[in-house]
Amino acid sequence: MSNNLIQSKISPSIKAFVICIALSLLGYSMNKLFIEDKNQIQIATPVQIKVLKFEDRQDGGVTVIDATTNQIIDVIQGEAGFIRGILRTVARERRIRGLGKEDPVNLMSFNDGRLVLLDPLTNTQIELESFGSNNVESFKVFLKHSNS
């Protein structure tokens, strides 16, 4: 009888152990899958890259310059709240790290529709499409200017 008592006490422990191992393996597998997907997104090659500098103007506007040709692409006047908000994010990250604000950033377009602003100094990536299509359009216009 004592043998059956030991087996009944061990059996739930073994079951719990097996369940824990199974859940751990399942969790590891799911994590591995999602990490690989995330790495593939980060490795994806952009179809278009525009290297941009943004300079404040005396009149309160912002000049958008193609850093590879040093040509003015656009002058942003008025509110332009989304663009200014994104630029403040980049400036804040640089200020935290003691970096200057004059270096360019990369605006990258991917074939899956993603538009990403990358600050190569801080490695800050801002996925612009997550802010909605109207806000994405405010940055897409900078890609339409040719590098000639």
C-alpha positions in Angstrom: 0.0 0.0 0.0 2.8 2.4 0.8 4.2 1.7 -2.7 0.9 3.0 -4.3 1.0 6.1 -2.0 4.5 6.9 -3.2 3.5 6.5 -6.9 0.4 8.7 -6.5 2.6 11.4 -4.9 5.3 11.2 -7.6 2.9 11.0 -10.5 1.5 14.6 -10.1 5.1 15.9 -9.6 6.3 14.2 -12.8 3.2 15.5 -14.6 3.9 19.0 -13.4 7.6 18.7 -14.4 6.6 17.4 -17.9 4.1 20.3 -18.3 6.7 22.9 -17.3 9.2 21.5 -19.8 6.6 21.4 -22.5 5.6 25.0 -21.8 9.2 26.1 -21.7 9.9 24.5 -25.1 6.7 26.1 -26.6 7.7 29.5 -25.2 11.2 29.2 -26.6 9.9 28.1 -30.0 7.5 31.0 -30.2 10.1 33.5 -29.1 12.6 32.1 -31.7 9.9 32.5 -34.4 9.1 36.1 -33.5 12.7 37.2 -33.0 13.6 35.8 -36.4 10.7 37.7 -38.0 11.8 40.9 -36.2 15.4 40.4 -37.4 14.2 39.9 -41.0 12.3 43.2 -40.8 15.5 45.0 -39.6 17.6 43.4 -42.3 15.1 44.3 -45.1 16.7 46.4 -47.8 15.0 49.8 -48.4 13.9 50.5 -52.0 14.7 54.2 -51.6 16.8 56.2 -49.2 16.9 60.0 -49.0 19.6 61.5 -46.7 18.0 64.7 -45.3 19.0 67.6 -43.2 16.5 69.8 -41.4 17.5 73.4 -40.6 15.6 76.0 -38.6 14.8 79.3 -40.4 14.7 82.8 -39.0 10.9 83.0 -39.9 10.1 79.9 -37.9 10.0 77.5 -40.8 12.2 74.5 -41.4 14.3 74.0 -44.5 14.5 70.4 -45.8 17.8 69.7 -47.6 18.9 66.7 -49.6 22.2 66.1 -47.9 23.7 64.3 -50.9 23.2 67.2 -53.3 22.9 70.0 -50.8 19.7 71.1 -52.6 16.7 72.5 -50.8 13.8 70.0 -51.2 11.1 71.9 -49.3 10.5 74.7 -46.8 8.0 73.8 -44.1 6.0 76.8 -43.0 3.3 77.0 -40.3 2.4 74.3 -37.8 3.5 71.1 -39.5 3.0 69.5 -36.1 3.8 65.9 -37.1 7.1 66.7 -38.9 8.2 69.0 -36.0 7.2 66.4 -33.5 9.3 63.7 -35.2 12.3 66.1 -35.5 12.0 67.0 -31.8 12.2 63.2 -31.0 15.4 63.0 -33.1 16.8 66.1 -31.5 16.0 64.9 -28.0 17.8 61.6 -28.5 20.8 63.4 -29.8 20.8 65.9 -27.0 20.6 63.0 -24.4 23.8 61.5 -26.0 25.5 64.9 -26.3 25.4 64.9 -30.1 24.8 67.8 -32.5 21.6 68.4 -34.4 23.2 69.3 -37.7 23.9 65.8 -39.0 21.5 64.3 -41.5 19.0 61.5 -41.0 17.9 58.8 -43.5 14.4 58.6 -44.8 13.9 55.0 -46.1 11.0 53.5 -48.1 10.5 49.8 -48.2 8.7 47.7 -50.8 6.1 46.6 -48.2 5.0 50.2 -47.7 6.9 51.0 -44.6 8.5 54.4 -44.3 11.2 54.7 -41.6 13.2 57.7 -40.4 16.6 56.5 -39.2 19.0 58.6 -37.2 22.4 57.0 -37.9 24.0 58.7 -35.0 21.7 57.3 -32.3 20.3 54.4 -34.3 16.8 55.7 -33.5 14.2 54.2 -36.0 10.8 55.8 -36.3 8.3 53.7 -38.2 6.3 56.6 -39.7 3.3 54.5 -41.0 2.4 53.7 -37.4 1.2 57.4 -37.1 -1.4 57.1 -40.0 -1.4 57.7 -43.7 -1.8 61.5 -43.6 1.3 61.8 -41.4 3.2 59.4 -43.7 2.4 61.6 -46.7 4.0 64.6 -45.0 7.3 62.7 -45.2 6.7 60.9 -48.5 6.9 64.2 -50.4 10.6 64.4 -49.6 11.2 61.1 -51.4 9.6 62.4 -54.6 12.4 64.9 -55.3 15.1 63.4 -57.5 18.8 63.3 -56.6 19.8 65.2 -59.8 
